[in-house]
Amino acid sequence: MQNVSLYANYIEGLTRGETAPLTANNRNEVFKPARTKQIEAGIKVDMGDYGASLAAFQLEKPEFYLDSQTNVFAAAGEQRNRGIELSVYGQPAEGIRLIGGITFMNARLQKTQDGLNDGNHAPGVPRVQATMGAEWDPAFAPGLTLQGYVTRRSKQYVNKDNEGTIAAWTRVDLGARYTTKLAGKDTTFRFGIDNVFNKRYWATVAPQFGQLTAGNGRTVKASVSLSF
């Protein structure tokens, strides 16, 4: 089958050692590099104007946390992520392109101290995350492309004890680009609005340091690029 590919891989790697935050009793302590392991297998289908890929994976990596009792930043077991990822793309009509993907993740803690948090959900990892995007080249305006993207994240636990969560959120981004020639040079104008509806939300969790990151409010951006 010329349009179908199967693949599998196994990867081991080293990640930079963590550094204890300034708020910890052992602040600035640098830990040795840690080893990560990843297994992945999947299938890809490419039919030219449309295609898809489906993958299953497992990732294991060490975890570090700031202990709320002792205020010491130290290793605290491992995080094992198992998931399935689906990606699709296509051109359903002339000048219209779609691309999207969804990931289902089961992230659990293991080998924690005294097994206290074994089996808990890993903080900061949504169980479902999805993105859908579309581009349209309107025939009445050659060189113009209109864009739209929707991003969705499910709730995330805020600590290794699974005592609290940040809410699921959905964000809409819009944009446009216009390609033309100025003085004989290829020129592209870009304009975009992120978080169109100015949604207020917690975007991510940094459980190692007990921090939440707020999502950016409505953001308008513009740029021009010139090739020469």
N, C-alpha and C positions, 0 to 999 in steps of 0.2 A: 504494500500500500504506500504509494509514493508521497501521499499527503499526511502520513501519520508517523510520528517519532515516539519511541519509548526511551526513557533515560533513568539512571539511578546514580547516586554518588554518596560517598562517605567522606566527611571532612573532619579533621582535627586541627585546632588552631590555638594560638596563644593570644590572650587579651591583656592589655595593660593592667598592671596591678592597681587596685583601688587606693585612694588616699583618704584618710579620716578627715572629716570636715572640721572647721574651726570651732564648732560648738561642742565637739566631743572632748572627753577627758584626755584621750590620746590623740589630740588634733595633730594633723600633718604626718601621722604615721603612714608610711607607704608599704603596702603589702606586695608580695612577690607576684609575678605574672601568673595568670590562671589558665587552665586548659579547658577548651570547649569542644563538644562533639556534636556533629550534625549528620543525620541520615535523611535522604530525600529520594523519592521515586515518583515518576509522573509520566504523563502522556501529553503530546502536543498534536494538534490538528491544524493544518494550514491549507485552506481552500482558496487562497488568493485574496478575494474581496472580504472574506471573513475567516475566523479561526477561533480556537479556544485551547486552553491548557488546563490540566487538572493535576495537582500534586499533593502528595501526603508527605509529612516530614516530622522529624523529632529533633529537638535541640536540647542539650544539657549544658548548663553553665553554673558556676558557683555564685552564691548570693552573699552579700554583705549588708549589715544593718546596724543602725545606731540603736543600741539597747536602751529602751525607755527607763529601765530600772537602774542600770549602772552608768548610763551615759557613755558607754564605751562602744566604739565602732569596730566591728570584728566580723569574721566569717560566720555565716549562719546557715550552712547547708547548701543545697543545690536547688536550682529551678529546672524543671523538665517541661518543655513545651511540646505538645503534640497537636498537629493541626492538619487541616485540609484547605487548599487554596484553589479557587477557580477564577480564571481570567478569560475574558471574551473580547473580541473586537470584530468590527464589520463595517461595511458600507452598504446600507440597505437601499440607498438611492444615490444618484449622481450628486456629488457635492455635500453629502451627509456622511459623517463618520462617527461611530460609536465605539467606546472602549470602557471597560469596567472590570471590576473584580470583587470578590468577597472571600474573606478568610474566617474560618471557624477554628478557634484556638482553645485548647484545654491545657492551661498552664498551672502546674501543681508544684508545691514545695516538697522536698524529700531530704532525708539525712539531716534534719534539723536537730538542735540540741535536745537530748533526751526524748526525741521524737515528738516534742510538744506540738509542733505545727505541721507534722507530716500529713500530706493529703489536702492541706489548705490551698485555696486559690492563690497564685502568685499575684501580689499587688502590682498595680500599674499595667496590667495586661488585659485588654478587653477580650471577651469571649467571641465577639463578632465585630469585624470591621469591614466596611465596604465603601467603594468609590465608584461612581458612574459619571462618565463624561461624554460630551457630544460636541461636535464641530459642524458648522454649516457654512458653505461657501455660496452666498446668494448670487444667482445668475445676473441680477440687475446691478451688481457692484463688483466687477472683476477686481481681484486682488484683496477683497475683504473676506475675513473669516470671523464668524461669531462663535463664542465658546461658552459652555456651561458645565459646571461640575457640582456634584452632590456627594458629600462625605458623611459617613455615619459611623459612630463608635458606640458600642454598648457600655454598660456601667463598668467601673474599675474599682477593685478593692484598694483601700488606702494603706493597709498595713498587713503584716504577715499573720496577725491574729484574726483577720477578716472581720474586724469590728465595725467597719464603716465603708461606704462607697461614695464615689462621685457619680452623678447621674449620667445616663446615656445622652448623647448629643448628635445633632445633625446640622451641617453647615452647607450653605449654598454660595458658590463663587461664580462670577460672570466675567467675561472678558471679550476682547476683540483685537485682531491684528490686521493691519493693512500694509500690503507690499506694493511698492511702486518704484519708479526710478526718478532720482533727482540728480540733475547734471550728469546723466548717464550712469549713475551709480545705483546699485540695488539698495533700497532703503525700506526699512520695516518700522512702522509705528505700532506700539502696543499699549493697550489700555485695559485695566482690570479693576474689579471691585471684589475683594475678599470679604466673606461674611456679610453678604448683601443685607440680611435682615437684622444685623447688629446684635446677634444672639450673645447673651452672657452665659459663659459656661466654663467649667474646669476642663482643660484639655487633656492633661496628663498628670501622672503621679510619679514622684521620685521617692519611692518608699525607703531607700537607703538613708536618706537624710530627713525624712518626714516632711517633704515639701510637695505642694500642689502648684501646677502651672496654669495660670488663667489663659483662656483662649483670647486671641487678639480681637478687638472690636472691628467694626466696619473699617476697611482699609482701602483707600483709592490709590492706584499706582499707574504711572505712565512712563514710557521709555521710547527712545528712538535709536535704531542701530543702522549704521551705514557701512557697506562693504566697498573696499577700494584696494 
